[in-house]
Structures are given as C-alpha cells and as structure tokens.
Amino acid sequence: MTVPNPELIESYLRQLFGEEDDALIEIRSNTMDQGLPQINITPEDGRLIQFLLRACGARRVVEIGTLAGYSGTWIARALPEDGRLITVERDPYHAEIAQESFDRSGVAARVEIRVGAALEVLETLSAEGPFDGVFIDANKGDYPRYLDWAVENVRMGGIILGHNALWGGAVVDYGLRPGTDLDALLAFNRQIANDPRLLGMIIPLGDGLAAALRVG
Ligand SMILES: C[S@@+](CC[C@H](N)C(=O)[O-])C[C@H]1O[C@@H](n2cnc3c(N)ncnc32)[C@H](O)[C@@H]1O
C-alpha cells in the first residue's frame, strides 16, 4: 500500500474536524504574542479528546500542563455545564494567560487552574478524586509518574490521555530525539499497552494520542 502524504491527510482531517471558533483562534495567536511556546495540541487533537471524553461521560477531568489554555478550552467544552476541569501548571505566567483564555472562551466557570509543580499538586488532588479523565501534556520525563497517579485516581471506565506519545517519530527511530524524555515516553507507552488495569492504544493522529480506559 502506498502511504499518502501525511501533510495532506492532516489538512484533510483539520478541514473536516478541526474547526475553531474565534476564541480558539485568538487563544492560539495570543500564545504567540505573549511569547509562550507554540506546543499546544492541534484542533483535530482537540476534537478527538472531546470525542473520547464525551464517550465515557466525563464530568470531572484533570489536565497536567495548561500552557495558555488551548487544550483546556477544548476539554472544558466537552464537559456538562456543571462539569469541572482542574488544570495544573507550573509557570505562573502561563497560568495568567490561560485564565484570560478561559474567560475569553466562556468556560471559566468550570475551569480551575492550580499553579505548582504537577507531582506536588497531584498529591493534594488525590483527596478530590476519583476523576473521570486525566489528560497528560507536561514535561515528558515525568510521564510514567503522571500515569501512575492517573491509574490510581480515575474511576473504573474513566479515561487517561497522553499527548506526544509518538514523540516526533523517535519512539521508532531513537536517534531522532535520544535522551531521558524518550526513555520516559517509551516506558509510558509500554505501560499504556501492558498494564492489566488499562485497555490502551496510541491513536496515531499528529504526534500521537495515547488513550487508555481504566478496566481493572
Ligand atoms: C505542552 S505544554 C501544554 C500545552 C497544552 N496542554 C495545550 O495543548 O494547550 C506543557 C505545559 O506544561 C507545563 N509544565 C511543564 N512541566 C511541568 C510540571 N512539572 N508541572 C506543571 N506544569 C508543567 C509547562 O510550563 C507548559 O505550560
């Protein structure tokens, strides 16, 4: 089978499934204007995350890695009116910009930003669980630890999602990005595949979305 041009496929998917309203477009342009890194999810990732959260009836979700609130807006919009997204961010400036984004996109009432190093914040969050979903998108080196926390703190049938699971192709060509982040992602992906408490898969959209249901 001839593999079609991945960029054409990406733009086809974006046209069909990645429509952004003005608020999402502004959040992306503001991310750039404020000098924050452009490392947010893509619009079609956002659509996929919404699909998966809705499919498991998610009401209470934790996000690890807020940046400017782009993915947080997609997530919050997948939740019911009385739903709640708690999003964790280490950098207070990112958190400040994200709060503006949530105000702008009309989801601020159901989003709370917790500022701090994720491993410390998560420790305190356990008392507020269990949660219906966890989206992991912060420093890659701690992905295995974030996954351990998520498995312990999502309900049965809840969902765990991890961005950048393919790490720019380095998971199959180690030379592309050798180092501890790659090692951590490889360990993360192995656990998504093999942990008997999880039914997992990597969906090869963009840089790869790891998705696992808690089944045991
Ligand atoms: C890839 S960006 C998140 C992008 C965001 N999810 C989106 O798609 O719009 C990663 C974010 O995680 C934050 N971060 C990195 N390490 C962290 C840590 N140990 N604890 C909390 N936040 C962290 C960074 O400051 C950055 O804002």
The ligand as an SDF file (V2000), in Angstrom:
LIG
                    3D

 27 29  0  0  0  0  0  0  0  0999 V2000
    2.9850   21.1560   26.0560 C   0  0  0  0  0  0  0  0  0  0  0  0
    2.5710   22.4580   27.1240 S   0  0  0  0  0  0  0  0  0  0  0  0
    0.8480   22.1870   27.4020 C   0  0  0  0  0  0  0  0  0  0  0  0
    0.0140   22.5030   26.2030 C   0  0  0  0  0  0  0  0  0  0  0  0
   -1.4650   22.4990   26.4810 C   0  0  0  0  0  0  0  0  0  0  0  0
   -1.8910   21.2470   27.0390 N   0  0  0  0  0  0  0  0  0  0  0  0
   -2.2250   22.7700   25.2020 C   0  0  0  0  0  0  0  0  0  0  0  0
   -2.2700   21.8790   24.3500 O   0  0  0  0  0  0  0  0  0  0  0  0
   -2.7700   23.8790   25.0580 O   0  0  0  0  0  0  0  0  0  0  0  0
    3.2650   21.9610   28.6380 C   0  0  0  0  0  0  0  0  0  0  0  0
    2.9680   22.8600   29.8110 C   0  0  0  0  0  0  0  0  0  0  0  0
    3.3050   22.1220   30.9830 O   0  0  0  0  0  0  0  0  0  0  0  0
    3.9470   22.9740   31.8980 C   0  0  0  0  0  0  0  0  0  0  0  0
    4.8000   22.1310   32.7420 N   0  0  0  0  0  0  0  0  0  0  0  0
    5.9950   21.5670   32.4230 C   0  0  0  0  0  0  0  0  0  0  0  0
    6.4660   20.8610   33.4480 N   0  0  0  0  0  0  0  0  0  0  0  0
    5.5610   20.9530   34.4370 C   0  0  0  0  0  0  0  0  0  0  0  0
    5.4840   20.4390   35.7550 C   0  0  0  0  0  0  0  0  0  0  0  0
    6.4430   19.6500   36.2630 N   0  0  0  0  0  0  0  0  0  0  0  0
    4.4070   20.7420   36.4960 N   0  0  0  0  0  0  0  0  0  0  0  0
    3.4010   21.5170   35.9970 C   0  0  0  0  0  0  0  0  0  0  0  0
    3.4290   22.0460   34.7640 N   0  0  0  0  0  0  0  0  0  0  0  0
    4.4850   21.7630   33.9840 C   0  0  0  0  0  0  0  0  0  0  0  0
    4.7310   23.9510   31.0330 C   0  0  0  0  0  0  0  0  0  0  0  0
    5.0150   25.1380   31.7500 O   0  0  0  0  0  0  0  0  0  0  0  0
    3.7840   24.1290   29.8500 C   0  0  0  0  0  0  0  0  0  0  0  0
    2.9530   25.2490   30.0560 O   0  0  0  0  0  0  0  0  0  0  0  0
  1  2  1  0
  2  3  1  0
  2 10  1  0
  3  4  1  0
  4  5  1  0
  5  6  1  0
  5  7  1  0
  7  8  2  0
  7  9  1  0
 10 11  1  0
 11 12  1  0
 11 26  1  0
 12 13  1  0
 13 14  1  0
 13 24  1  0
 14 15  1  0
 14 23  1  0
 15 16  2  0
 16 17  1  0
 17 18  1  0
 17 23  2  0
 18 19  1  0
 18 20  2  0
 20 21  1  0
 21 22  2  0
 22 23  1  0
 24 25  1  0
 24 26  1  0
 26 27  1  0
M  CHG  2   2   1   9  -1
M  END
$$$$
